[in-house]
């Protein structure tokens, strides 16, 4: 018998990957003018590869499993239930991101990014939070039944945690978090270089036109006040 329940899923706040690149491009753009979008995209890909793995989401699950041992044709039996919490990380292997995954569409001014699949880490078991309940003490005292029950429960518990982690809802949340993080990582240097563009991120099994990070190109207050017509409208208000 095996039962499981989903614990609270907690999304991670993803730290921007390309702050250093953003600062470099901002300085270079100010001195020599904005580079081409393709050049920025290639530099972004290289910088992201150096990050190796990006954790985009994390969740805690709880496995509730029960194993039974019977001896002497079922006359004597022992049963043990284990409640085992575990944390799972959802990651992108950025080393698998290649130049082939990046396409610049000049017509729509969109940088299209195709991501490698989400990978799930081995569940990290919270040993201090494990709870166990048993019955059939005599059999466990006289035989190795308890050891066998513990091993069976650990195997079932790990399998249950992985099964829960691969359910559609947490996988969808992890994929959405990954797309937002990568879109912003590409959008940051584009924005710093003053390039008006969109970033569309998708996984290979999704149709084109994925998560988009739109650039904010509202005018600065200094530019507005420098325009005589705008300045006049400001005075009339």
Phi, psi and omega per residue, in radians:
X1 nan 2.427 3.137
X2 -2.567 2.295 3.063
X3 -2.244 2.685 3.098
X4 -2.587 2.692 3.076
X5 -2.432 2.624 -3.076
X6 -1.525 2.247 3.069
X7 -1.485 -3.120 -3.122
X8 -1.149 2.321 3.115
X9 -1.692 2.197 -3.035
X10 -2.064 1.935 3.092
X11 -1.232 2.598 3.099
X12 -1.559 2.507 2.944
X13 -1.449 2.009 -3.015
X14 -1.491 2.232 3.119
X15 -1.329 2.434 3.129
X16 -1.054 2.317 -3.043
X17 -1.431 -0.461 -2.857
X18 -2.043 0.676 -3.134
X19 -1.114 -0.753 3.118
X20 -1.067 -0.774 3.117
X21 -1.104 -0.682 3.130
X22 -1.052 -0.782 -3.124
X23 -1.144 -0.703 3.125
X24 -1.100 -0.847 -3.123
X25 -1.124 -0.582 3.122
X26 -1.129 -0.740 3.128
X27 -1.191 -0.806 -3.126
X28 -1.116 -0.720 3.142
X29 -1.087 -0.641 3.137
X30 -1.193 -0.522 -3.086
X31 -1.545 -0.667 -2.983
X32 -2.111 0.025 -3.077
X33 1.600 2.898 -3.036
X34 -1.235 2.334 3.059
X35 -1.317 3.021 3.126
X36 -1.258 2.586 3.130
X37 -0.987 -0.660 3.139
X38 -1.088 -0.676 3.121
X39 -1.122 -0.751 3.121
X40 -1.127 -0.731 -3.128
X41 -1.089 -0.753 3.131
X42 -1.110 -0.716 3.106
X43 -1.143 -0.642 3.123
X44 -1.151 -0.738 3.121
X45 -1.058 -0.793 -3.139
X46 -1.070 -0.744 3.139
X47 -1.131 -0.672 -3.141
X48 -1.217 -0.634 3.091
X49 -1.037 -0.631 -3.122
X50 -1.179 -0.332 3.091
X51 -1.304 -0.260 3.136
X52 1.166 -1.368 -3.097
X53 -2.216 2.440 3.127
X54 -2.042 2.063 3.045
X55 -1.428 2.067 -3.049
X56 -1.882 -0.214 -3.053
X57 -2.882 2.679 3.063
X58 -2.545 2.607 -3.131
X59 -2.580 2.639 3.036
X60 -1.935 2.344 3.116
X61 -2.172 2.805 3.107
X62 -2.245 2.170 3.080
X63 -1.764 2.330 3.061
X64 -2.092 1.917 -3.034
X65 -2.249 2.636 3.141
X66 -2.358 2.342 3.087
X67 -2.172 2.636 -3.107
X68 -2.281 2.431 3.046
X69 -2.079 2.308 3.096
X70 -2.140 2.432 3.102
X71 -2.282 2.833 3.108
X72 0.978 0.789 3.095
X73 1.170 0.476 3.105
X74 1.595 0.001 3.135
X75 -1.192 -0.686 3.119
X76 -2.044 2.359 -3.123
X77 -2.502 2.813 3.072
X78 -2.459 2.561 -3.097
X79 -2.416 2.495 3.130
X80 -2.471 2.315 3.113
X81 -1.969 2.380 3.135
X82 -2.151 2.304 3.013
X83 -1.887 1.962 -2.960
X84 -2.197 1.895 3.055
X85 -1.451 2.595 3.103
X86 -2.674 2.575 3.129
X87 -1.784 2.429 -3.141
X88 -2.205 2.350 3.060
X89 -1.819 2.486 3.064
X90 -1.896 2.191 -2.970
X91 -2.288 2.735 2.944
X92 -1.926 2.278 3.028
X93 -1.519 1.700 -3.040
X94 -1.229 -0.248 3.066
X95 -1.138 -0.383 3.127
X96 -1.499 0.001 3.102
X97 -1.490 2.031 -3.081
X98 -2.021 3.012 3.094
X99 -1.085 -0.460 3.121
X100 -1.184 -0.334 -3.140
X101 -1.465 -0.044 -3.068
X102 -2.054 2.203 3.116
X103 -2.346 2.251 3.108
X104 -1.745 2.166 3.109
X105 -1.801 1.807 -3.087
X106 -1.160 -0.590 -3.103
X107 -1.087 -0.734 -3.125
X108 -1.775 -0.007 -3.098
X109 0.942 0.863 -3.084
X110 -2.201 2.327 3.006
X111 -1.659 1.998 -3.110
X112 -1.695 2.211 -3.090
X113 -2.145 2.237 3.069
X114 -1.891 2.156 -3.020
X115 -1.632 2.629 2.965
X116 -1.232 2.860 -3.086
X117 -1.105 2.660 3.016
X118 -1.176 2.405 3.076
X119 -1.994 2.499 -3.107
X120 -1.868 2.287 -3.138
X121 -1.318 2.841 3.006
X122 -1.097 2.311 -3.141
X123 -0.987 2.342 3.064
X124 -1.661 1.913 -3.033
X125 -1.371 2.328 3.040
X126 -1.500 1.611 -3.033
X127 -1.082 -0.570 -3.104
X128 -1.269 -0.287 -3.089
X129 -1.796 0.022 3.135
X130 -1.195 2.373 3.061
X131 -2.140 2.488 -3.121
X132 -2.338 2.490 3.093
X133 -2.342 2.351 -3.052
X134 -2.370 2.793 3.041
X135 -2.513 2.644 -3.098
X136 1.572 0.855 -3.060
X137 -1.086 -0.583 -3.108
X138 -1.086 -0.805 -3.140
X139 -1.120 -0.665 -3.129
X140 -1.247 -0.514 3.104
X141 -1.293 -0.586 -3.025
X142 -1.644 -0.263 -3.085
X143 -2.337 -3.078 3.081
X144 -1.593 0.406 -3.076
X145 -1.049 -0.678 -3.094
X146 -1.127 -0.743 3.113
X147 -1.073 -0.750 3.131
X148 -1.129 -0.672 3.120
X149 -1.155 -0.729 3.126
X150 -1.091 -0.772 3.132
X151 -1.108 -0.737 3.133
X152 -1.127 -0.718 3.139
X153 -1.162 -0.681 3.120
X154 -1.118 -0.750 3.115
X155 -1.082 -0.834 -3.138
X156 -1.126 -0.671 -3.128
X157 -1.117 -0.798 3.105
X158 -1.081 -0.753 3.123
X159 -1.087 -0.678 3.128
X160 -1.155 -0.712 3.124
X161 -1.097 -0.763 3.119
X162 -1.132 -0.717 3.129
X163 -1.081 -0.743 3.101
X164 -1.129 -0.704 -3.111
X165 -1.124 -0.463 -3.101
X166 -1.618 0.113 3.124
X167 -1.154 2.705 -3.048
X168 -0.988 -0.709 -3.065
X169 -1.125 -0.928 3.123
X170 -1.141 -0.578 3.092
X171 -1.129 -0.680 3.121
X172 -1.143 -0.751 3.126
X173 -1.106 -0.706 3.131
X174 -1.142 -0.727 -3.135
X175 -1.150 -0.718 3.117
X176 -1.126 -0.729 3.108
X177 -1.106 -0.712 3.127
X178 -1.108 -0.748 -3.118
X179 -1.143 -0.713 3.122
X180 -1.128 -0.752 -3.115
X181 -1.109 -0.783 -3.110
X182 -1.223 -0.682 3.114
X183 -1.034 -0.764 -3.140
X184 -1.212 -0.571 3.127
X185 -1.157 -0.592 3.059
X186 -1.426 -0.598 -3.097
X187 -1.196 -0.577 -3.087
X188 -1.015 -0.937 3.122
X189 -1.188 -0.551 3.073
X190 -1.103 -0.760 3.120
X191 -1.118 -0.723 -3.135
X192 -1.091 -0.581 3.135
X193 -1.448 -0.032 3.123
X194 1.310 0.430 -3.121
X195 -1.647 2.175 3.105
X196 -1.399 1.962 -3.045
X197 -2.785 2.848 2.979
X198 -1.985 2.718 3.041
X199 -2.089 2.126 3.128
X200 -1.982 2.097 -3.069
X201 -2.037 2.378 3.106
X202 -2.602 2.871 2.967
X203 -1.624 2.812 -3.027
X204 -1.068 -0.472 -3.120
X205 -1.582 0.196 3.129
X206 -1.959 2.668 3.072
X207 -1.193 2.792 3.118
X208 -1.107 2.711 -3.132
X209 1.609 0.888 -3.080
X210 -1.446 -2.652 -3.116
X211 -0.985 2.250 -3.102
X212 -1.981 2.450 3.042
X213 -1.979 1.871 -3.072
X214 -1.526 2.390 3.112
X215 -1.329 2.514 3.078
X216 -1.708 1.947 -3.113
X217 -2.045 0.594 3.030
X218 -1.142 2.586 -3.038
X219 -1.298 2.556 3.087
X220 -1.251 2.691 -3.127
X221 -1.118 -0.561 3.115
X222 -1.117 -0.687 3.141
X223 -1.190 -0.661 -3.135
X224 -1.122 -0.792 -3.109
X225 -1.217 -0.429 3.132
X226 -1.326 -0.340 3.125
X227 -1.473 2.060 -3.081
X228 -0.967 -0.731 -3.121
X229 -1.128 -0.751 3.131
X230 -1.174 -0.676 3.127
X231 -1.097 -0.689 3.122
X232 -1.107 -0.714 3.137
X233 -1.150 -0.597 3.107
X234 -1.102 -0.703 -3.124
X235 -1.175 -0.651 -3.109
X236 -1.199 -0.364 3.140
X237 -1.303 nan nan
